[in-house]
Amino acid sequence: MASKLLLITVFVFDLIAFGLAVAAEQRRSTATVKQDNEVEYNYCVYDSDIATGYGVGAFLFLMVSQVLIMVASRCFCCGKPISPSGSRAWAVILFLICWVFFIIAEMCLLAGSVRNAYHTKYRTIFSENPPSCQTLRKGVFAAGAAFTFLTAIVSEFYYICYSRARDNNY
């Protein structure tokens, strides 16, 4: 029987990770070009960097939920072998899909956080083109949120199938 406490805990962590990823997408840094009349150059001014913290938080919450599921299921490959059955086949398939979605989500969240934290220090003289104020591309945190959501669904189903296969083994 699948542990309801574990499923609820993992669901809450995944929900928090999803919410933080969505918040990070909405609060990603933007930049404006400002002029310094005394020194005669243009430079970039960046607004709040809160999205980086949200992205890192989402990254960590998703990682904790994945660790909880993998520890509870012994990462599917450790422990006693499970007899062949339909539940075991689904558990294997969902295990692989879960890890693919997890890795993509973590890459999006980590890359988005790192890129959002990067602020160019580039300046140009008035007569030149304005500086390139590089910011995070729209949708990186949204992709992380989408894959966080998919990871949450697949990991819950994986654990349920794993538990069924393990229970049928006894």
C-alpha positions as CSV (number, residue, x, y, z in Angstrom):
1,M,0.0,0.0,0.0
2,A,1.4,3.4,-1.0
3,S,2.1,5.7,1.9
4,K,-0.5,8.5,1.9
5,L,1.7,10.6,4.1
6,L,4.5,10.4,1.6
7,L,2.2,11.1,-1.3
8,I,0.8,14.2,0.4
9,T,4.2,15.5,1.5
10,V,5.6,15.0,-2.1
11,F,2.5,16.7,-3.5
12,V,2.9,19.7,-1.2
13,F,6.6,20.1,-2.1
14,D,5.9,19.8,-5.8
15,L,3.1,22.3,-5.5
16,I,5.4,24.8,-3.7
17,A,8.1,24.2,-6.4
18,F,5.5,24.8,-9.2
19,G,4.3,28.0,-7.5
20,L,7.8,29.3,-7.0
21,A,8.6,28.6,-10.7
22,V,5.5,30.4,-11.9
23,A,6.4,33.3,-9.6
24,A,10.0,33.4,-10.9
25,E,8.7,33.6,-14.5
26,Q,6.5,36.6,-13.6
27,R,9.2,38.4,-11.6
28,R,12.2,37.8,-13.9
29,S,14.6,40.7,-14.1
30,T,14.2,43.5,-16.7
31,A,16.7,46.2,-17.6
32,T,16.5,49.7,-18.9
33,V,19.2,51.9,-20.4
34,K,20.2,55.0,-18.4
35,Q,22.4,57.9,-19.3
36,D,25.1,59.3,-17.1
37,N,25.4,62.9,-18.2
38,E,28.5,63.6,-16.1
39,V,30.7,60.9,-17.5
40,E,28.8,60.7,-20.8
41,Y,28.0,57.0,-21.2
42,N,25.0,54.7,-21.3
43,Y,24.6,51.8,-18.9
44,C,22.1,49.1,-17.9
45,V,20.0,49.4,-14.8
46,Y,18.4,46.1,-13.6
47,D,15.3,45.9,-11.4
48,S,14.6,43.3,-8.6
49,D,16.5,40.0,-8.6
50,I,13.8,38.1,-6.7
51,A,13.2,35.6,-9.5
52,T,16.6,34.1,-8.9
53,G,15.6,33.2,-5.3
54,Y,12.3,31.9,-6.5
55,G,14.0,29.7,-9.1
56,V,16.5,28.3,-6.6
57,G,13.7,27.6,-4.2
58,A,11.7,25.8,-6.8
59,F,14.9,23.8,-7.7
60,L,15.4,22.8,-4.1
61,F,11.7,21.9,-3.4
62,L,11.6,19.7,-6.5
63,M,14.8,18.0,-5.6
64,V,13.6,17.2,-2.1
65,S,10.4,15.7,-3.4
66,Q,12.3,13.6,-5.9
67,V,14.7,12.4,-3.2
68,L,11.7,11.5,-1.0
69,I,10.1,9.4,-3.7
70,M,13.4,7.7,-4.6
71,V,14.3,6.9,-1.0
72,A,10.8,5.5,-0.3
73,S,11.0,3.3,-3.5
74,R,14.7,2.5,-3.0
75,C,15.3,4.1,-6.4
76,F,13.5,1.0,-7.9
77,C,16.8,-0.8,-8.4
78,C,17.9,-1.5,-4.8
79,G,16.3,-3.9,-2.4
80,K,14.4,-7.1,-3.1
81,P,13.6,-7.8,-6.7
82,I,9.9,-7.4,-7.7
83,S,8.1,-10.2,-9.5
84,P,7.1,-9.4,-13.1
85,S,3.6,-7.9,-13.4
86,G,1.7,-5.1,-15.0
87,S,2.4,-2.8,-12.1
88,R,6.1,-3.5,-12.3
89,A,6.1,-2.7,-16.0
90,W,4.3,0.6,-15.4
91,A,6.6,1.4,-12.5
92,V,9.7,0.9,-14.8
93,I,8.2,3.1,-17.5
94,L,7.1,5.8,-15.1
95,F,10.5,5.7,-13.3
96,L,12.3,6.5,-16.5
97,I,9.8,9.2,-17.6
98,C,9.9,10.7,-14.1
99,W,13.7,11.1,-14.2
100,V,13.7,12.6,-17.7
101,F,11.0,15.2,-16.7
102,F,12.9,15.9,-13.4
103,I,16.2,16.5,-15.1
104,I,14.6,18.8,-17.7
105,A,12.8,20.8,-14.9
106,E,15.9,21.1,-12.8
107,M,18.0,22.3,-15.8
108,C,15.4,24.9,-16.7
109,L,15.1,26.1,-13.1
110,L,18.9,26.2,-12.5
111,A,19.7,27.8,-15.9
112,G,17.0,30.3,-15.4
113,S,18.2,31.2,-12.0
114,V,21.8,31.6,-13.1
115,R,20.9,33.6,-16.2
116,N,18.5,35.8,-14.3
117,A,21.2,36.6,-11.7
118,Y,23.6,37.7,-14.5
119,H,23.7,41.4,-15.0
120,T,25.9,42.9,-17.7
121,K,28.3,45.7,-16.7
122,Y,28.6,46.9,-20.3
123,R,28.7,50.7,-21.0
124,T,28.8,52.7,-24.2
125,I,29.7,56.3,-25.0
126,F,26.6,58.4,-26.0
127,S,27.5,58.4,-29.7
128,E,27.6,54.6,-29.9
129,N,24.6,52.3,-29.9
130,P,22.9,51.7,-26.6
131,P,24.3,48.8,-24.5
132,S,22.9,45.4,-24.8
133,C,21.1,44.9,-21.5
134,Q,20.9,41.1,-21.4
135,T,18.1,39.5,-19.5
136,L,16.6,36.0,-19.2
137,R,14.5,34.9,-22.1
138,K,10.8,34.7,-21.4
139,G,9.6,31.2,-20.8
140,V,12.6,29.5,-19.2
141,F,11.0,29.5,-15.7
142,A,7.7,28.6,-17.3
143,A,9.2,25.6,-19.0
144,G,10.7,24.7,-15.6
145,A,7.2,25.0,-14.0
146,A,5.6,22.9,-16.7
147,F,8.2,20.1,-16.3
148,T,7.8,20.4,-12.5
149,F,4.1,19.8,-12.9
150,L,4.7,16.8,-15.2
151,T,7.4,15.4,-12.7
152,A,4.9,15.7,-9.9
153,I,2.2,13.8,-11.7
154,V,4.5,11.1,-13.0
155,S,6.4,10.6,-9.7
156,E,3.1,10.1,-7.8
157,F,1.9,7.5,-10.3
158,Y,5.4,5.9,-10.3
159,Y,5.3,5.5,-6.5
160,I,1.7,4.1,-6.6
161,C,2.6,1.5,-9.3
162,Y,5.8,0.6,-7.4
163,S,3.9,0.1,-4.2
164,R,1.4,-2.1,-6.0
165,A,4.1,-4.2,-7.5
166,R,5.9,-4.5,-4.2
167,D,2.7,-5.5,-2.4
168,N,1.9,-8.1,-5.0
169,N,5.4,-9.6,-4.4
170,Y,4.5,-10.7,-0.9
